[in-house]
Amino acid sequence: MNIIHIHLITVHIPVFFVPLGTILLGLGLTRENPTLRQTGYSLMIIGAFFGSIAYLSGEEIESSIRAIIPGSRSPIHDHEEAAEVALTLSYIGAFLATCSIGSRYIKYHKLECILGIITLIIGLVSTTTLGYAAYKGGQIRHTEIHATSYAQD
């Protein structure tokens, strides 16, 4: 296993966790269920964390992909640009989720409600941008996996 495999594995976690967290947060807000809200916040935070790992590993392998696949600058660059926007929104959502959790523990219900609604909106936008970044990433041919695995044998 190499950095390319790590990227391809970790990149799917935020694409799954952030939308699921957003859905659970929305359900928790509409049903006034603190457990659903807490779970939604937690999944959004975990998604942002793994988004960082995916982004950092993607930065590291970008140059190796360009060396193996000539002319691959455009799809990689498009994917990277989309990932930067998605990661930034995921960070904002994770920060707001953390603040929401904190406001719950200090028993400031009104602040938690306001932050929860803002976090939900950011989560919806983040979900859309994560989907677009994933779409752009899917357009990149990953022949470099086979090239590096044969070189390691």
N, C-alpha and C positions, 0 to 999 in steps of 0.2 A: 504494500500500500504506500502511496506517495501523496504529495500535497494536492495533486490533481484529484485523486480519489476523495481526499478529505473535503475539498471544495464541493465536489459533486454530491457528497452525502450531506454536508451541513447546509447547503443552499436550500434544501427542501424543508428544513425545519421551520424557518420563519414563514415560508410560504404557506405552511399548514397551521402553525401556532397562532400567528397574528390574526388571520381571519376567524379561526375558532374562538380565540379569546374575545374578539370583537362581537361575535354572535352571542357568546355567553354573557358578556357585559351588557349587551342590549336586552337580553332576556332578564338579567338580574335587575336592570333598571326598571323595566316595564312591570315586572312581577314583585318589585321591591324585595328581592331575595339577596341578602348579603353574601351568602355562600356562592351563588352564581357570579356576583360581581367580583368577589375575591378571586375566584378561579379565573375569570376573564382577565383581570389585572395581571395575575401571575403568568398566564400564558403569553400575554403581550410582552412582559418583561423577559421571559425566557426566549421568546422569538427574537427580540432585539439583540440579546446576548449572542445567540447563534448566528444572527445576521452579521454581527461583527466578525465572527470567526470565518464565515463564508466570504465576506468582503476582503479580509486580510489575506486569506489563502488565494483568492482570485487575483489580487494585486501581484502576489508572488509568482503565479503561474502565467500571467499575461505575456511576459517576455519569452517564456519557453514555448508557448503556443505560436507566437509570431515567428519564432525561429524555425518551427517545424512546418507550419502552414503558411506559405507565402501569400501575401495579400489579405491576411486575416484581420487587418487593422480595423476596418469598418464595423463588422459585426461585434467584435470584442469591445470596441470603443462604445458602440450603442448600448451594449449590455452593461458596461461599466457605468456609463452616465445614468442609465435607468436605475441601477443598483444604488448609486450614491443618493439619489432622491428618495428611494424606498427606505434606505437605511436611516437617513436623516429623519424621515417621518416616523419610522419605528422607534428611534431614540426619543423623539418628542412624546410619542405615545407611551413609551416605557417610563419616562420621567413623570408624566401626568398620572400614570397608573400608580407609581410609587407615592406620589403626593396624595392621591386618593386613598391609598391604603393607610398612609399616615394620618390623614384627617379622620378616617374611621376610628383609629385607635385613640385619638384624642377626643373622640365623641363630638366631632363637629359635623353633624349630619348634613347641614345645608351646603357646606363647602364640598363635602364628598359628592353630593348630588350634582353640583355645578361642574366639578372636575370630571365626574363620571360622564356627563353629557359631552363635554369637550373631548374627553378621551375616546368616547364612542365615535365622534365625528372624525377625529384624527385616525382612529383605527380603520374606519371605512375608506378614507383616502389612502392610507398606508396599504390596505389590502389591494386596492386597485393598482397602486404603483408596484407592489411586489409581484402581482400577476403580470404586469407589463415587463418587468425586469426578468421574470422567469421565461416569458415568451421570447424575449430577445436572447436570453441564454440558450434556449432550445434551438435557436437558429445557428448556433456555433457547432461545427462538426468537431467531435471529440476523438479524432484519430490519434491524438497525442497520447492517449491512455495506452493504446496498443504499442505505439512506438517506444514508450518508456518501459512498459512491462517486458517487452522482448529484450530490451537493452539490459535489464536487470537480471535476466535469466542466465 
